[in-house]
Amino acid sequence: MSRLFEAPARLVFAAFTRPELLARWYGARGWRLTECDVDLRIGGRWRFVSQGPEGARMVQAGVYRQIEPPHRLVCTERFDDQSYPGETLVSHEFFEVAGRTTVTTTLLYATAEGRNIVLRYPMARGVGQSFTRLADLLHSTTTTEEEHP
């Protein structure tokens, strides 16, 4: 998955790693983070608890494997009520050109079966909605920085 954001890599990376920013954008429309724990170090754990429509709850967590601010972030991911086998390896690459950053996210599932199960979910829609919320946050953040250097 790739998405271009109108913000420098340092801000985009911060939005992926700082709980106070994650809480403002992470999740599809109708979902919000109610808990966000980030221990941003190699071997450190992260855990997100999301609340959705009609009281739906989703918990996902993992361990950071690589942290290279503001260029690369790699972690594992597993859901509490996961419907597919194994742990997923999630890699985020942040590539900045002229103050604009492309984020490329690669998901490596433990099995082909797991990947095929996930491809049936509305993940593309959810990630798209979440990234639209991130774009709005980054726009407001860069606009505020420009007004108050």
C-alpha positions in Angstrom: 0.0 0.0 0.0 1.3 3.5 -0.8 0.0 7.0 -0.1 1.5 10.4 -0.7 1.2 12.9 2.1 1.7 16.7 1.9 4.1 16.8 4.8 7.7 16.1 5.6 8.8 12.6 6.7 9.6 13.7 10.2 5.9 14.6 10.8 4.5 11.6 9.1 6.9 9.3 11.1 5.8 11.1 14.3 2.1 10.5 13.4 2.9 6.7 13.1 4.8 6.6 16.5 3.4 9.2 18.9 0.3 8.1 20.8 -1.2 11.6 21.0 -1.1 11.8 17.2 -2.1 8.2 16.5 -5.3 8.8 18.6 -6.2 11.6 16.2 -6.1 9.6 12.9 -5.8 5.8 13.4 -8.8 3.8 12.3 -11.5 3.7 9.7 -14.5 6.1 9.9 -16.5 5.3 13.0 -13.6 3.8 14.8 -11.3 5.5 17.3 -8.4 4.5 19.5 -9.3 4.3 23.2 -5.9 2.9 24.3 -2.6 3.5 22.6 0.6 2.2 24.1 3.9 2.7 22.3 7.3 1.7 23.6 9.3 2.9 20.6 12.5 0.9 20.8 13.8 -2.2 19.2 12.0 -5.0 21.1 9.5 -2.6 22.5 5.8 -3.4 22.4 2.9 -1.5 21.0 -0.8 -2.1 21.7 -3.9 -0.4 20.2 -7.4 -0.8 21.5 -10.1 0.6 19.1 -13.8 1.2 19.7 -16.1 1.0 16.7 -19.8 1.1 15.8 -22.3 -0.5 18.1 -19.6 -1.1 20.8 -17.3 -3.2 18.6 -13.9 -3.6 20.0 -10.6 -4.5 18.3 -7.2 -5.1 20.0 -4.0 -5.3 18.0 -0.4 -5.5 19.3 3.1 -6.3 18.3 6.8 -5.7 18.8 9.1 -3.2 17.1 11.8 -4.8 15.0 13.4 -1.8 13.2 13.2 1.9 13.9 15.0 4.3 11.6 13.4 7.8 12.1 12.1 9.2 9.9 12.6 6.6 7.1 11.6 3.1 8.3 9.5 1.4 10.9 9.0 -2.3 11.1 7.0 -4.2 13.6 5.0 -7.4 14.1 1.2 -7.4 14.4 -1.3 -9.7 15.9 -5.0 -9.2 16.7 -6.6 -10.5 20.0 -9.4 -12.2 18.0 -7.4 -12.9 14.9 -9.0 -15.1 12.2 -5.9 -16.2 10.4 -2.7 -18.0 11.6 0.6 -16.4 12.7 2.1 -13.0 13.2 2.2 -10.4 10.4 5.4 -8.4 9.7 4.5 -4.8 8.9 7.0 -2.5 7.2 6.5 1.2 6.7 8.9 3.1 4.4 8.8 6.9 4.5 10.3 8.6 1.4 10.4 12.4 1.3 10.9 14.6 -1.8 10.4 18.3 -1.6 8.5 18.3 1.7 6.1 15.6 0.5 6.3 12.0 1.9 5.2 8.7 0.3 4.5 6.0 2.8 4.7 2.5 1.5 3.4 -0.2 3.8 4.2 -3.9 3.1 2.4 -6.6 5.0 4.0 -10.1 5.1 1.6 -12.7 6.4 2.8 -15.9 8.1 0.9 -18.0 5.5 -0.7 -17.6 2.1 -4.0 -18.8 3.8 -3.8 -15.8 6.2 -3.1 -13.4 3.4 -6.1 -14.7 1.4 -8.4 -14.4 4.5 -7.3 -10.8 5.0 -7.9 -9.9 1.3 -11.6 -10.7 1.8 -11.9 -8.1 4.6 -12.7 -4.4 3.8 -9.1 -3.5 4.8 -8.4 -1.3 1.7 -11.4 0.8 2.6 -10.5 1.1 6.2 -6.9 1.9 5.6 -8.0 4.5 3.0 -10.3 6.2 5.4 -7.6 6.1 8.1 -5.0 7.6 5.8 -7.5 10.4 4.8 -7.8 11.2 8.5 -4.0 11.2 8.7 -3.8 13.6 5.7 -6.2 16.0 7.4 -4.1 15.8 10.6 -0.9 16.4 8.7 -2.4 19.4 6.8 -3.5 21.0 10.1 -0.1 20.3 11.7 1.9 21.8 8.8 -0.5 24.7 8.5 0.0 25.4 12.2 3.8 25.2 11.9 3.8 27.6 9.0 1.7 30.1 11.0 3.9 29.7 14.1 7.5 29.0 13.1 
